[in-house]
Every structure is written in structure tokens, then in C-alpha cells.
């Protein structure tokens, strides 16, 4: 396992993205989740992942990992979904809302399975905004490993806000 990013990322409107076409427009919510069962990680737009958080505005904990094969499911995470993803170019970026800041992710141009896990989503939703002098409310992990494309799936859902997004997904 290799860590590609670890730190805090600013979100607005409970959103951030992974993109591999820097000149393209950030996918809209309905397009990103088209045909999906989950409402937290949308991968319906080629080369992009649309990620939902509990926090509306502020900084969330975020880690991105690259694995050789499927990592074991970690039961300490409250929310877990999986999707398929294939970068559209060799330049893959984790982007804050509207591209305000970004970090390169060292991913090959191949098909991946991606597991998006979250914790603390309901507490973050209740707080709405995290000010700079308050403790971290929610955290997320994005795990990539090479694998064939497969339908998205919800592995674990415990929070009310994740249940809302799964039911309300615009796709």
C-alpha cells in the first residue's frame, strides 16, 4: 500500500472531486451519479469522481491510498461504497471545491476499483461548518486498486446523511 495523499481538504457544498482532465468542467451532481446505487462517490463521468462529505463548509480529514489488490474492508469506517474508475489521462488530481487547490495522485491510466469510506458524517452535517479553531468532525479515505469495472455498491451505511444521499442520488 502506498499513501498518495494525507491531510485536510477544504470542502464547500459537501463536495470535492478527483479529475484527470484538468481542462474539463467539474461534473455536475446528476451526471456524476447517473445509474449509481450509492450517493457518496459518483463515477459516471469518464475520468472523474464526485465525492460527498457530511460537512458543508470547512476542512475534512482525507487520505488517498493505492493498493496492489482489494484491501480488506475496515469495519471502523461508518460509510463504505465502491465504484469503478479509469483516469482519462496520466494527470490525476484531488481537487477542492471549484479547483481552489489540488494535489496530484500518482495513478496509472488503467481501470481501478475505488473504495470511498467516511466517518463522522452526521456530526459534521449537524455542525454544517467547521471553523479553523475547531476539531476535525469528519474524515474520509479513498482507496484505489487495479481491477475490472463492476457496478457500484454500498457496503456499509450507518449515518442519516449517507442514507439521505443514497436515496436522493440524482442518477
C-alpha positions in Angstrom: 0.0 0.0 0.0 1.2 3.5 -0.9 -0.3 6.7 0.5 -0.8 9.2 -2.3 -2.3 12.0 -0.1 -2.9 12.5 3.6 -4.1 15.8 5.2 -7.0 18.1 5.3 -9.0 19.3 2.3 -11.5 22.2 2.2 -15.0 21.4 1.0 -17.9 23.6 0.1 -21.4 22.4 -0.5 -20.2 19.0 0.9 -18.2 18.3 -2.3 -14.8 17.6 -3.7 -13.6 15.8 -6.8 -10.9 13.6 -8.4 -10.3 14.6 -12.0 -8.0 13.6 -14.8 -8.9 16.2 -17.4 -7.9 19.5 -15.9 -9.4 21.5 -18.7 -12.8 19.9 -18.4 -15.7 21.2 -16.4 -16.3 19.7 -12.9 -19.1 17.2 -13.4 -22.5 18.1 -12.1 -24.1 16.0 -9.4 -26.8 14.4 -11.6 -24.4 13.4 -14.3 -21.7 12.1 -11.9 -24.2 9.8 -10.1 -26.2 8.6 -13.2 -27.1 5.0 -12.8 -25.5 4.6 -9.4 -26.8 2.9 -6.3 -24.7 4.9 -3.9 -24.9 8.7 -3.3 -21.5 9.4 -1.9 -19.0 8.6 -4.8 -20.1 9.3 -8.3 -18.1 7.9 -11.2 -20.4 8.1 -14.2 -18.3 10.8 -15.8 -15.2 9.4 -17.6 -12.1 10.3 -15.7 -13.8 11.9 -12.7 -15.0 11.0 -9.2 -17.6 13.3 -7.4 -17.3 12.9 -3.6 -19.8 13.9 -1.0 -19.0 14.7 2.6 -21.1 15.4 5.7 -19.5 18.8 6.3 -21.0 21.6 4.2 -18.0 24.0 4.5 -14.6 23.7 6.1 -11.8 21.2 6.3 -12.2 17.4 6.4 -9.5 14.7 7.0 -8.7 12.9 3.8 -6.4 10.1 2.8 -5.8 8.5 -0.6 -4.2 5.1 -0.9 -3.0 2.9 -3.8 -3.2 -0.9 -3.3 -2.0 -3.8 -5.4 -5.3 -5.6 -4.9 -8.5 -5.2 -2.9 -7.7 -4.1 0.6 -9.7 -5.8 3.5 -12.8 -3.9 4.4 -12.1 -1.9 7.6 -15.2 -2.1 9.9 -14.1 1.0 11.8 -15.5 3.2 8.9 -19.2 4.1 9.2 -19.8 4.6 5.5 -18.3 2.5 2.7 -19.1 2.5 -1.0 -17.2 1.1 -4.1 -17.2 2.3 -7.7 -15.1 1.7 -10.8 -12.8 4.5 -12.2 -10.5 4.9 -15.1 -8.3 8.1 -15.4 -8.8 9.9 -18.7 -5.1 11.0 -18.7 -1.9 10.5 -16.6 -2.6 13.7 -14.7 -5.0 12.7 -11.9 -5.7 15.4 -9.3 -7.6 15.5 -6.0 -9.4 18.9 -6.2 -11.0 21.1 -3.6 -14.3 22.7 -4.5 -14.1 24.6 -7.8 -10.4 23.7 -8.1 -9.3 26.2 -5.4 -6.4 23.8 -4.6 -5.3 20.4 -5.9 -2.9 17.6 -5.3 -1.5 15.2 -7.9 -2.3 11.5 -7.4 0.2 9.1 -8.9 -2.2 6.7 -10.7 -1.6 4.8 -13.9 -4.1 5.0 -16.7 -5.8 1.7 -16.0 -9.2 0.6 -14.6 -9.5 0.8 -10.8 -11.9 -0.2 -8.2 -12.3 2.6 -5.7 -13.5 2.3 -2.1 -14.7 5.6 -0.5 -15.1 5.4 3.3 -16.2 8.0 5.7 -16.7 8.6 9.5 -18.3 11.3 11.4 -20.7 12.4 8.7 -23.8 13.0 10.9 -21.8 15.1 13.4 -20.3 17.1 10.5 -23.7 17.6 8.9 -25.1 18.8 12.2 -22.3 21.3 12.6 -22.6 22.4 9.0 -19.4 24.5 9.1 -16.0 23.8 10.6 -14.1 26.9 11.7 -10.3 26.8 11.7 -10.1 26.6 15.6 -12.5 23.6 16.0 -11.5 19.9 16.0 -12.0 17.7 12.9 -15.5 16.5 12.6 -15.4 14.0 9.7 -12.7 12.1 7.8 -12.6 10.1 4.6 -10.4 7.5 2.9 -10.2 6.8 -0.9 -8.6 3.5 -1.8 -7.6 2.6 -5.4 -6.6 -0.8 -6.7 -6.4 -2.2 -10.3 -9.4 -4.2 -11.1 -12.1 -4.8 -13.7 -15.0 -2.4 -14.0 -18.1 -3.5 -11.9 -21.3 -1.9 -10.8 -21.1 0.5 -7.8 -22.2 -0.8 -4.4 -23.0 0.3 -0.9 -21.0 -1.8 1.5 -21.9 -0.1 4.8 -24.3 2.8 5.6 -24.9 3.9 9.2 -25.4 7.7 9.1 -28.6 9.5 8.3 -26.8 11.9 5.9 -25.4 8.9 3.9 -28.8 7.3 3.8 -30.2 10.6 2.5 -27.6 10.8 -0.3 -28.1 7.2 -1.2 -31.9 7.7 -1.5 -31.6 11.2 -3.1 -28.9 10.4 -5.6 -29.8 12.3 -8.7 -28.8 9.4 -11.0 
